Amino acid sequence: MTEWNERPGRIRRAPENFLGPAEIEAVKQGRRDFLRKAFLSASAALGAGAGAAALAQTAPAGDPAILNLPEWSKTLGMPVATRGYGMPSQYEAGLIRRQSPGLTQTAASSVAFTPLQGMFGIITPSGLHFERHHQGWHDIDPSKHRLMINGLVRTPMVFTMEDLLRLPPVSRIHFIECGANTGMEWGNVAVPTVQYTHGMLSCSEYTGVRLIDLLEMCGADLKKGRYLLAEGADGSSLTRTIPMELVESGEVLLAYGQNGEMLRPENGYPLRLVVPGVQGVSWVKWLRRVEVGDKPWGTKDEAVHYIDLMPDGIHRQYTSLQEAKSVITSPSGGQILLDKGYYNITGLAWSGRGKIKRVDVSTDGGINWRPARLETPILSKALTRFNIDWVWDGKPAILQSRCVDESGYVQPTYGQLRAVRGTRSIYHNNAIQSWLVNEAGEVSNVQVL
Amino acid sequence: MTEWNERPGRIRRAPENFLGPAEIEAVKQGRRDFLRKAFLSASAALGAGAGAAALAQTAPAGDPAILNLPEWSKTLGMPVATRGYGMPSQYEAGLIRRQSPGLTQTAASSVAFTPLQGMFGIITPSGLHFERHHQGWHDIDPSKHRLMINGLVRTPMVFTMEDLLRLPPVSRIHFIECGANTGMEWGNVAVPTVQYTHGMLSCSEYTGVRLIDLLEMCGADLKKGRYLLAEGADGSSLTRTIPMELVESGEVLLAYGQNGEMLRPENGYPLRLVVPGVQGVSWVKWLRRVEVGDKPWGTKDEAVHYIDLMPDGIHRQYTSLQEAKSVITSPSGGQILLDKGYYNITGLAWSGRGKIKRVDVSTDGGINWRPARLETPILSKALTRFNIDWVWDGKPAILQSRCVDESGYVQPTYGQLRAVRGTRSIYHNNAIQSWLVNEAGEVSNVQVL
């Protein structure tokens, strides 16, 4: 019916990422013991100095060489700069961003999700950064791109990219999450994998100019001008209102750099607004204009879309802050635990309010909780990676993570969230995610209130 | 004569990255005033609400549309997931790693340098990570790769990649620098750009298993076994001795992850040793074996290569720590300052001993120094980005950076370094780099003692 059911191997990674098709098939048919046997035989005690024999296990069958080494240990490899710009291994071709089948009417106004289930650490490689466009993406010629600042300013100005690149820059690591991330899960379980439940989430090191510095150059009236309009140069002319206090904090950037190089076209090249802690729609891509004004604009994408339908039928507007949220990325939906025994549970936590203070993990559906180990650095409004040990006894288990941020905010259960917000919303779902591990080791998406 | 002389535009980025060929030509012929004029006319005061007219400047000449908007503001863009794995803009095609012409006899045993002159922040995108191979690179099938641990251990073991991926991981951001970085500059100015003087330098977020954890699993004899041998699976079987105290610190990793995804083939996929603070040759790629022993091995790549020839003709061996070092990446050699006025000076600092404490910048060849602004996070054994304002008065200037690490070590001048180490070494040159800006705004590599 759906892409992920037809081709399950594609979205499965750890722990079975390196199994071949025959082994995957064996797992699907319930034969999960072969791996343990293989592991035990491979790691059986070897006499010291048995290196050649042990390494020979890696050689293709029938190789006549005495040392039986693999091809890559006996041949000249490829030269440097084979690719001036490098790419992942051919064996990682399944780890890509994917469009959710049937989610949108047209692929130019759609989403491509980041494959969180197979990723490590906190930095999202730009090639796997999620995409969300309103009218498709363009590869804009930077020499023709301009940024105008107008409205309640003494001197409206137009900047070239070169002007912006000469100004004092800052570099900061921040997450970006679409306000609609996990949006299909409000009422019921809708999608099977973490790529589709939480994959509108990425984290990068951004470099650019502080917007407040440019506003000062233009003589912005910060007393009357308490709002900004940010406008994109793509066909949708996407426009969003930004409260001036966010800009005054110095956190809002006009970014051109992402993870050491220029932004990618799909992420706003050559210029995008970075609004740390705020939903992705406000991080206007292909930014061409910033207008200073004295009230919110009420544009289409803040009056009709990106609003929260509450149980009483009234909409919440301008709810842009992304509250504290976390998710276990492995084991996660669509993966299979091949055997009882030790597993590392890993995931991500983040908060639009600042730093993550702690993450607790439950393996029994929320009855008992243990604190996870947080990897460093723990940065404000950035992803934080957590890890925790778990020994699976082969019985059904429900895996959950719950984070707390430095403001003291605790990530809610679905029961707590729905008591306030109902089930008809699209945006700002930050509830605790649950993954069921059944006796066959299959992991699936479930909801626990 | 060399690639960089024939095609200067290629290695020039900020501030003239976005100039077209005609403008570059004008600069080369000494006409550097057109840009100022262009800037002043573009940023002249505009009446409020003049947005459409201002934006119309970005449209191609002769466009009949009333609003005269560029193509990307009037058309449907490309769909999401056009590329499951994204790539840089077509306008950034010049920012690639490059082999140094004539440096080595064969490209399989050579270097491709990271283009530091056009990069931002501290994270190196994996596609631009420098390369240094001894017998070329392979894209190893991870299902066939094995790691053996043997020697002074109770139980020698062989691990599959899946075994390693199931163990508790850590994620950490660290720089890697080849011991031979800046090696051609010991005696005299050898290469014109920062890509070739300092481009064997990158910084990534690594994820993997702590080696000490695996050694404990194997029952390593840490009393007698004070050294490790790390061996790669490529044709060169590159082997390096690692002191056990580095491993006992918990810092040495068996890494499979880099910047959120699996390592790249050119950087050791599927497994490399990460030895923070230590020269790159010890970060053995395609790692297949770790042996515990009671003395250094004295392998070819530590007895004959990667040694420091001292003035008295004696070699220093096992000098693997990368001492504190910094470099200005822009303005840097090969770039042109197009006009007098404000510039942001930016660069990188790092130390194998820990965190960077401060970076000072001189624009007069080392007479006066001002402290630079350090971007956060400042992490141990990672790159630190610095920025500082500078107004160029059009007269010759010599730009230098000098860093101090948390141990108190101060980066030396060439005079100080040579007084101890002479001029005949290849490795571990961490002297202060100088860039001369002449009256035409051309930046070139010079040495100041």
Contacts between the chains, C-beta under 8 A, distances in Angstrom:
chain1	res1	chain2	res2	distance
A	14	B	165	5.1
A	14	B	166	7.5
A	15	B	162	6.2
A	15	B	165	6.4
A	15	B	166	5.3
A	16	B	162	7.5
A	17	B	162	7.4
A	17	B	165	7.1
A	18	B	142	5.3
A	18	B	143	4.8
A	18	B	160	7.2
A	18	B	161	5.3
A	18	B	162	5.0
A	18	B	165	7.6
A	19	B	143	7.5
A	19	B	162	7.6
A	20	B	143	6.4
A	35	B	162	7.8
A	38	B	160	7.9
A	39	B	160	7.2
A	39	B	163	6.3
A	42	B	146	7.6
A	42	B	158	5.1
A	42	B	159	7.8
A	42	B	160	6.4
A	42	B	163	8.0
A	43	B	157	4.7
A	43	B	158	5.8
A	43	B	159	6.8
A	43	B	163	7.2
A	45	B	155	5.0
A	45	B	156	6.6
A	45	B	157	7.8
A	46	B	148	7.7
A	46	B	150	7.0
A	46	B	156	4.3
A	46	B	157	7.4
A	46	B	158	7.0
A	47	B	156	7.2
A	48	B	150	5.6
A	48	B	151	6.4
A	48	B	152	8.0
A	48	B	153	7.7
A	48	B	156	6.0
A	49	B	150	7.1
A	50	B	150	7.1
A	50	B	156	6.8
A	51	B	148	5.9
A	51	B	150	5.9
A	51	B	289	6.1
A	51	B	291	7.8
A	54	B	146	7.0
A	54	B	148	4.9
A	54	B	150	7.8
A	54	B	156	7.7
A	54	B	158	4.9
A	55	B	146	6.5
A	55	B	148	6.5
A	55	B	288	6.4
A	55	B	289	7.3
A	57	B	146	6.2
A	57	B	158	7.0
A	58	B	144	5.0
A	58	B	145	6.5
A	58	B	146	5.0
A	58	B	288	7.9
A	60	B	144	7.9
A	70	B	140	7.7
A	70	B	144	6.1
A	70	B	233	7.2
A	71	B	138	7.8
A	72	B	138	3.7
A	72	B	140	5.4
A	72	B	233	6.2
A	72	B	234	6.1
A	72	B	235	7.3
A	72	B	286	7.2
A	73	B	233	5.4
A	73	B	234	6.7
A	73	B	235	6.2
A	73	B	237	7.1
A	73	B	288	7.8
A	74	B	235	6.3
A	75	B	138	7.9
A	75	B	235	5.9
A	76	B	108	5.5
A	76	B	135	6.0
A	76	B	136	5.3
A	76	B	235	6.2
A	77	B	108	6.0
A	77	B	133	6.5
A	77	B	135	5.7
A	77	B	136	2.5
A	77	B	137	4.7
A	77	B	138	4.8
A	77	B	234	5.9
A	77	B	235	6.5
A	78	B	108	7.1
A	78	B	136	5.1
A	78	B	137	5.3
A	78	B	138	7.2
A	79	B	99	7.9
A	79	B	106	7.6
A	79	B	107	3.3
A	79	B	108	4.9
A	79	B	110	6.8
A	79	B	133	8.0
A	79	B	136	6.1
A	80	B	97	8.0
A	80	B	99	5.5
A	80	B	107	5.7
A	80	B	108	7.6
A	80	B	110	4.7
A	80	B	111	6.2
A	80	B	112	4.0
A	80	B	131	4.4
A	80	B	132	7.5
A	80	B	133	6.0
A	80	B	137	7.8
A	80	B	266	7.6
A	81	B	96	7.8
A	81	B	97	6.0
A	81	B	98	6.3
A	81	B	99	4.6
A	81	B	107	7.2
A	81	B	112	4.0
A	81	B	131	6.9
A	82	B	137	7.5
A	82	B	266	7.7
A	83	B	127	7.9
A	83	B	266	8.0
A	84	B	96	3.2
A	84	B	97	5.8
A	84	B	98	6.9
A	84	B	112	7.8
A	85	B	87	7.3
A	85	B	88	6.7
A	85	B	96	5.2
A	85	B	97	7.6
A	85	B	127	4.5
A	85	B	128	6.9
A	86	B	97	7.7
A	86	B	126	6.2
A	86	B	127	4.3
A	86	B	128	7.4
A	86	B	129	6.8
A	86	B	264	5.2
A	86	B	266	5.7
A	87	B	85	7.3
A	87	B	127	6.8
A	87	B	264	7.5
A	88	B	85	6.7
A	88	B	261	6.3
A	88	B	262	6.8
A	88	B	264	6.4
A	89	B	139	5.2
A	89	B	142	7.8
A	89	B	262	6.5
A	89	B	264	7.0
A	89	B	265	5.0
A	89	B	269	4.9
A	89	B	270	7.6
A	90	B	139	5.6
A	91	B	139	7.2
A	91	B	141	6.4
A	91	B	142	5.7
A	91	B	269	8.0
A	91	B	270	7.9
A	92	B	261	6.8
A	92	B	262	5.3
A	95	B	261	6.4
A	95	B	262	7.6
A	96	B	81	7.8
A	96	B	84	3.1
A	96	B	85	5.2
A	97	B	80	8.0
A	97	B	81	6.0
A	97	B	84	5.8
A	97	B	85	7.6
A	97	B	86	7.7
A	98	B	81	6.3
A	98	B	84	6.9
A	99	B	79	7.9
A	99	B	80	5.5
A	99	B	81	4.6
A	106	B	79	7.6
A	107	B	79	3.3
A	107	B	80	5.7
A	107	B	81	7.2
A	108	B	76	5.4
A	108	B	77	6.0
A	108	B	78	7.1
A	108	B	79	4.9
A	108	B	80	7.6
A	110	B	79	6.8
A	110	B	80	4.7
A	111	B	80	6.1
A	112	B	80	4.0
A	112	B	81	4.0
A	112	B	84	7.8
A	118	B	261	7.6
A	119	B	260	4.9
A	119	B	261	6.3
A	120	B	169	7.1
A	120	B	171	6.2
A	120	B	205	7.9
A	120	B	207	3.6
A	120	B	256	7.9
A	120	B	257	3.4
A	120	B	260	5.8
A	120	B	261	7.3
A	121	B	171	3.8
A	121	B	205	4.4
A	121	B	206	7.8
A	121	B	207	5.0
A	121	B	257	6.2
A	121	B	259	7.4
A	121	B	260	5.5
A	122	B	171	7.0
A	122	B	205	6.7
A	122	B	260	7.6
A	123	B	123	6.0
A	123	B	205	4.7
A	123	B	259	5.0
A	123	B	260	4.9
A	124	B	260	5.3
A	125	B	125	7.1
A	125	B	126	6.4
A	125	B	259	5.2
A	125	B	260	5.0
A	125	B	261	5.2
A	126	B	86	6.2
A	126	B	125	6.4
A	127	B	83	7.9
A	127	B	85	4.5
A	127	B	86	4.2
A	127	B	87	6.8
A	127	B	127	7.8
A	128	B	85	6.9
A	128	B	86	7.4
A	128	B	260	7.0
A	128	B	261	6.7
A	129	B	86	6.7
A	131	B	80	4.4
A	131	B	81	6.9
A	132	B	80	7.5
A	133	B	77	6.5
A	133	B	79	7.9
A	133	B	80	6.0
A	135	B	76	6.0
A	135	B	77	5.7
A	136	B	76	5.3
A	136	B	77	2.5
A	136	B	78	5.1
A	136	B	79	6.1
A	137	B	77	4.7
A	137	B	78	5.3
A	137	B	80	7.8
A	137	B	82	7.6
A	138	B	71	7.8
A	138	B	72	3.8
A	138	B	75	7.9
A	138	B	77	4.8
A	138	B	78	7.2
A	139	B	89	5.3
A	139	B	90	5.6
A	139	B	91	7.2
A	140	B	70	7.7
A	140	B	72	5.4
A	141	B	91	6.4
A	142	B	18	5.2
A	142	B	89	7.9
A	142	B	91	5.7
A	143	B	18	4.8
A	143	B	19	7.5
A	143	B	20	6.2
A	144	B	58	5.0
A	144	B	60	8.0
A	144	B	70	6.1
A	145	B	58	6.5
A	146	B	42	7.5
A	146	B	54	7.0
A	146	B	55	6.6
A	146	B	57	6.1
A	146	B	58	5.0
A	148	B	46	7.7
A	148	B	51	5.9
A	148	B	54	4.8
A	148	B	55	6.5
A	150	B	46	7.0
A	150	B	48	5.6
A	150	B	49	7.0
A	150	B	50	7.1
A	150	B	51	5.9
A	150	B	54	7.7
A	151	B	48	6.4
A	153	B	48	7.6
A	155	B	45	5.1
A	156	B	45	6.6
A	156	B	46	4.3
A	156	B	47	7.2
A	156	B	48	5.9
A	156	B	50	6.8
A	156	B	54	7.7
A	157	B	43	4.8
A	157	B	45	7.8
A	157	B	46	7.5
A	158	B	42	5.1
A	158	B	43	5.9
A	158	B	46	7.0
A	158	B	54	5.0
A	158	B	57	6.9
A	159	B	42	7.7
A	159	B	43	6.8
A	160	B	18	7.2
A	160	B	38	7.9
A	160	B	39	7.2
A	160	B	42	6.3
A	161	B	18	5.2
A	162	B	15	6.1
A	162	B	16	7.4
A	162	B	17	7.4
A	162	B	18	5.0
A	162	B	19	7.6
A	162	B	35	7.7
A	163	B	39	6.3
A	163	B	42	7.9
A	163	B	43	7.2
A	165	B	14	5.1
A	165	B	15	6.3
A	165	B	17	7.0
A	165	B	18	7.6
A	166	B	14	7.4
A	166	B	15	5.3
A	166	B	342	6.7
A	166	B	343	6.5
A	166	B	344	6.5
A	167	B	342	7.9
A	167	B	344	6.8
A	168	B	344	5.1
A	168	B	387	6.2
A	168	B	389	6.1
A	169	B	120	7.1
A	169	B	344	6.3
A	169	B	346	7.1
A	169	B	387	6.2
A	170	B	375	6.4
A	170	B	387	7.7
A	171	B	120	6.2
A	171	B	121	3.9
A	171	B	122	7.0
A	171	B	375	4.5
A	171	B	385	5.4
A	172	B	375	7.6
A	172	B	376	7.4
A	173	B	377	7.2
A	205	B	120	7.9
A	205	B	121	4.3
A	205	B	122	6.8
A	205	B	123	4.7
A	206	B	121	7.7
A	207	B	120	3.6
A	207	B	121	5.0
A	233	B	58	8.0
A	233	B	70	7.2
A	233	B	72	6.2
A	233	B	73	5.4
A	234	B	72	6.1
A	234	B	73	6.8
A	234	B	77	5.9
A	235	B	72	7.3
A	235	B	73	6.2
A	235	B	74	6.3
A	235	B	75	5.9
A	235	B	76	6.1
A	235	B	77	6.5
A	237	B	73	7.1
A	256	B	120	7.9
A	257	B	119	8.0
A	257	B	120	3.4
A	257	B	121	6.2
A	259	B	121	7.3
A	259	B	123	5.0
A	259	B	125	5.2
A	259	B	259	7.4
A	260	B	119	4.9
A	260	B	120	5.9
A	260	B	121	5.5
A	260	B	122	7.6
A	260	B	123	4.9
A	260	B	124	5.3
A	260	B	125	5.0
A	260	B	128	6.9
A	261	B	88	6.3
A	261	B	92	6.8
A	261	B	95	6.4
A	261	B	118	7.6
A	261	B	119	6.3
A	261	B	120	7.2
A	261	B	125	5.2
A	261	B	128	6.7
A	262	B	88	6.8
A	262	B	89	6.5
A	262	B	92	5.3
A	262	B	95	7.6
A	264	B	86	5.2
A	264	B	87	7.5
A	264	B	88	6.4
A	264	B	89	7.0
A	265	B	89	5.1
A	266	B	80	7.6
A	266	B	82	7.7
A	266	B	86	5.7
A	269	B	89	4.9
A	269	B	91	8.0
A	270	B	89	7.6
A	270	B	91	7.9
A	286	B	72	7.1
A	288	B	55	6.3
A	288	B	58	7.8
A	288	B	73	7.8
A	289	B	51	6.0
A	289	B	55	7.1
A	291	B	51	7.7
A	342	B	166	6.7
A	342	B	167	8.0
A	343	B	166	6.5
A	344	B	166	6.5
A	344	B	167	6.8
A	344	B	168	5.1
A	344	B	169	6.3
A	346	B	169	7.1
A	375	B	170	6.4
A	375	B	171	4.5
A	375	B	172	7.6
A	376	B	172	7.4
A	377	B	173	7.2
A	377	B	377	4.7
A	377	B	379	6.2
A	379	B	377	6.3
A	385	B	171	5.3
A	387	B	168	6.2
A	387	B	169	6.2
A	387	B	170	7.7
A	389	B	168	6.1
